């Protein structure tokens, strides 16, 4: 702007800011009796990571629409989940209650192979171990961020 002698830059790929209602990918770090602690990786439609990998929580009442007796049967550490931001300040609160939200990438708890995401009960293609998760129903072709090295 020659009048103000200032330059303004509009970022094409701006640093993501979390707002209520945003959908995010988060990695489950800890599963407690009443809540899940997860590090937020990125906005669902974004190409950049959320700076500082902020920590968010999923309360047991916000894990799924039905009654949940134990979060251990819905999530495991290392799972990548698609969640909706319910509150972004002062702490980040997440929800996976909607059917389109939940686990999008998981590894076998026995051999660490990537589990096929087909239904509520997942079967390991390597060792045959069966596991249960709150799996997200997502459109065909949708892909989660990489959950780690491939086997």
C-alpha positions in Angstrom: 0.0 0.0 0.0 2.0 3.1 -1.2 -0.2 5.5 0.8 0.6 3.8 4.2 4.0 2.5 3.0 3.0 -1.0 4.1 3.1 -4.4 2.6 0.4 -7.0 3.4 1.0 -10.7 2.8 -1.9 -13.1 2.5 -0.7 -16.6 3.1 -2.0 -19.3 0.7 -1.3 -22.0 3.2 -1.8 -20.2 6.6 -1.0 -21.6 10.0 -4.1 -23.4 11.2 -6.1 -21.9 14.1 -8.5 -24.2 15.9 -12.1 -23.0 16.2 -15.3 -24.6 17.6 -16.8 -26.9 15.0 -13.6 -27.7 13.1 -12.8 -31.3 12.4 -9.3 -32.4 13.3 -7.0 -35.4 13.1 -5.5 -36.3 16.5 -3.3 -39.1 17.8 -4.4 -40.8 21.0 -1.7 -40.6 23.6 -3.4 -41.9 26.7 -6.7 -43.6 27.5 -8.0 -43.0 31.1 -11.1 -44.2 32.7 -13.2 -41.1 31.9 -11.2 -39.4 29.1 -8.9 -39.8 26.2 -5.9 -37.5 25.8 -4.8 -36.8 22.2 -2.3 -34.6 20.4 -3.9 -32.7 17.5 -2.1 -33.3 14.3 -3.9 -31.1 11.7 -7.3 -29.8 10.6 -9.2 -32.3 8.5 -9.1 -30.3 5.3 -5.8 -28.6 6.0 -2.3 -29.4 4.6 -0.3 -28.0 7.5 0.2 -29.4 11.0 -1.3 -27.5 13.9 1.8 -25.8 15.6 2.9 -27.2 18.9 0.8 -30.3 18.6 -1.8 -29.0 21.2 -3.4 -31.5 23.5 -7.1 -32.2 23.4 -9.4 -34.4 25.4 -12.4 -36.6 24.6 -14.7 -37.1 27.6 -16.3 -40.5 27.9 -19.8 -38.9 27.3 -18.5 -37.5 24.0 -16.9 -40.7 22.6 -20.0 -42.0 20.9 -23.8 -41.5 20.8 -24.5 -44.7 22.7 -23.6 -45.4 26.3 -19.9 -46.2 26.7 -18.8 -48.2 29.7 -15.1 -48.1 29.0 -13.0 -46.0 26.7 -10.4 -48.8 26.5 -12.8 -50.7 24.2 -13.2 -47.6 21.9 -9.6 -46.2 21.6 -6.0 -47.3 22.0 -2.8 -45.3 22.3 -1.4 -44.6 18.9 -4.8 -44.5 17.1 -5.4 -41.6 14.8 -8.9 -40.2 15.2 -11.1 -37.8 13.3 -12.8 -35.5 15.9 -14.8 -32.3 16.1 -13.6 -29.4 18.3 -16.3 -28.6 20.9 -14.2 -26.0 22.7 -10.9 -24.4 21.7 -10.2 -22.1 24.6 -8.9 -22.3 27.4 -8.6 -26.1 26.9 -9.4 -28.1 23.8 -12.3 -30.5 24.1 -13.1 -32.9 21.3 -16.0 -35.2 20.3 -16.2 -38.4 18.2 -19.9 -39.0 18.9 -21.1 -38.4 15.4 -21.0 -41.6 13.2 -18.6 -40.0 10.7 -16.1 -39.4 13.5 -13.8 -41.8 15.3 -10.7 -43.9 14.6 -9.4 -43.6 11.0 -6.0 -45.4 11.5 -5.1 -48.1 14.1 -2.4 -50.6 14.7 -2.6 -54.1 16.1 -1.8 -54.3 19.8 0.0 -57.6 19.3 2.2 -57.2 16.2 1.7 -53.5 15.3 0.6 -54.1 11.8 -1.9 -51.5 10.3 -5.4 -52.8 10.9 -8.0 -52.8 8.1 -10.7 -50.2 8.9 -13.9 -52.1 7.9 -16.3 -52.2 10.9 -16.4 -52.1 14.7 -14.4 -55.3 15.0 -11.0 -55.0 13.2 -8.9 -58.0 12.2 -5.1 -57.8 11.9 -4.1 -59.0 8.4 -0.7 -60.3 9.8 -1.6 -62.2 13.0 -5.4 -62.4 12.9 -5.9 -60.6 16.3 -9.3 -59.1 16.6 -9.8 -55.6 18.2 -12.8 -53.3 18.7 -12.8 -49.5 18.1 -15.1 -46.6 17.6 -14.4 -46.4 13.8 -15.3 -43.4 11.8 -17.7 -43.9 8.8 -16.0 -41.9 6.1 -16.5 -41.5 2.3 -14.7 -43.9 0.0 -11.2 -42.6 -0.9 -10.8 -40.5 2.2 -7.5 -41.0 3.9 -6.1 -40.2 7.3 -2.7 -38.7 7.8 0.1 -41.2 8.0 0.0 -43.0 11.4 3.7 -44.0 11.2 6.0 -46.1 9.1 4.3 -48.7 6.9 5.2 -52.4 7.2 
